[in-house]
Amino acid sequence: MKIFLTLVSIVILTTSGIAQTTKSKDTSEICIPYGVAQKILLDLNEYDKLKELSKSYQNEIIQLDKKTEILKKENESLVKNNEYNEKIISEKNNVVKIYTSENEDLKKENKRLKTKNGLYAIISAVIIAPLTYIAIFK
């Protein structure tokens, strides 16, 4: 393997040395075929456009990150509000249960008092009727 690498390097060095000594070119002018030059210019223009797009995308990403942060904060506040609302609703439900049980107790008490008053009315009528009869006819 080492021998192969050394042979390849020797061949490369000798051919490059021969190429440099045999041909002397003026390197102040470079000739590029028109199609290749056109592709290079199009690629450079596309690169410039992509650079500008990259900057605008970076700005867009920053704005979206800010918007995401704002939405996260808003969501957190909505979650807290929801928790508070659930607490308020549960408290109101407890109050409604208490009022309902008191209402049922008052209905029972009212029914008992109506029955008691009815009995008192019957008993008083039973007592007052004979006393009135005795008072009138005697």
C-alpha positions in Angstrom: 0.0 0.0 0.0 2.8 2.4 0.9 4.6 1.5 -2.4 1.4 2.3 -4.3 1.0 5.6 -2.6 4.6 6.6 -3.3 4.3 5.7 -6.9 1.1 7.7 -7.3 2.6 10.7 -5.7 5.7 10.4 -7.9 3.6 10.3 -11.0 1.5 13.3 -9.9 4.6 15.3 -9.1 6.4 14.5 -12.4 3.3 15.3 -14.5 2.7 18.5 -12.8 6.3 19.5 -13.1 6.3 18.7 -16.8 3.0 20.5 -17.3 4.4 23.6 -15.6 7.7 23.6 -17.6 6.3 22.8 -21.0 3.4 25.3 -21.1 3.6 28.8 -20.0 0.1 30.4 -19.9 -0.9 33.9 -19.2 -3.2 33.6 -16.1 -4.3 37.2 -16.1 -7.2 36.2 -18.4 -9.4 33.2 -17.6 -11.7 31.9 -20.3 -14.9 30.3 -19.1 -17.5 29.0 -21.5 -20.6 31.2 -21.7 -23.0 28.5 -20.4 -20.8 27.8 -17.4 -20.5 31.5 -16.6 -24.2 32.0 -16.9 -24.9 29.1 -14.5 -22.3 30.6 -12.1 -24.0 34.0 -12.2 -27.5 32.4 -11.7 -26.1 30.4 -8.8 -24.6 33.5 -7.2 -27.8 35.5 -7.7 -29.8 32.6 -6.2 -27.3 32.5 -3.3 -27.8 36.2 -2.6 -31.6 35.7 -2.7 -31.3 32.8 -0.3 -29.1 34.9 2.0 -31.8 37.6 2.1 -34.5 34.9 2.6 -32.5 33.4 5.4 -32.3 36.7 7.2 -36.1 37.2 6.8 -36.7 33.7 7.9 -34.5 34.3 11.0 -36.6 37.4 11.8 -39.7 35.4 11.2 -38.5 32.7 13.5 -37.7 35.2 16.2 -41.2 36.8 15.9 -42.8 33.4 16.0 -40.8 32.5 19.2 -42.0 35.7 20.8 -45.6 35.0 19.7 -45.2 31.4 21.1 -44.0 32.8 24.5 -46.9 35.3 24.6 -49.4 32.4 23.8 -47.8 30.2 26.5 -48.3 33.0 29.0 -51.9 33.6 27.9 -52.6 29.9 28.1 -51.1 29.7 31.6 -53.4 32.6 32.7 -56.4 30.9 31.0 -55.6 27.7 32.9 -55.4 29.6 36.2 -58.6 31.3 35.4 -60.2 28.0 34.6 -59.0 26.6 37.9 -60.5 29.6 39.8 -63.7 29.2 37.9 -63.9 25.5 38.7 -63.4 26.4 42.4 -66.1 29.1 42.2 -68.5 26.7 40.5 -67.8 24.0 43.1 -68.4 26.5 45.9 -71.7 27.6 44.2 -72.7 24.0 43.9 -72.1 23.5 47.6 -74.2 26.6 48.3 -77.0 25.3 46.1 -76.9 21.9 47.9 -77.2 23.7 51.2 -80.1 25.8 50.0 -81.8 22.8 48.6 -81.5 20.8 51.8 -82.7 23.9 53.8 -85.6 24.2 51.4 -86.5 20.6 51.8 -86.3 21.0 55.6 -88.5 24.1 55.4 -91.1 22.2 53.2 -91.2 19.4 55.8 -91.6 22.0 58.6 -94.3 23.9 56.7 -96.2 20.6 56.1 -95.9 19.7 59.8 -97.1 23.2 60.8 -100.1 23.0 58.4 -101.1 19.7 59.8 -100.7 21.0 63.4 -102.7 24.2 62.5 -105.4 22.0 60.9 -105.6 19.9 64.0 -105.8 23.0 66.2 -108.6 24.3 64.0 -110.5 21.1 64.3 -109.9 20.8 68.1 -110.9 24.5 68.6 -114.0 24.0 66.5 -114.9 21.0 68.5 -114.4 22.9 71.7 -115.9 26.3 70.6 -119.1 24.8 69.0 -120.5 23.2 72.1 -119.5 26.2 74.2 -121.2 28.5 71.8 -124.3 26.3 71.8 -124.4 26.3 75.6 -123.9 30.0 75.7 -126.6 30.8 73.2 -129.3 28.4 74.4 -128.9 28.7 78.1 
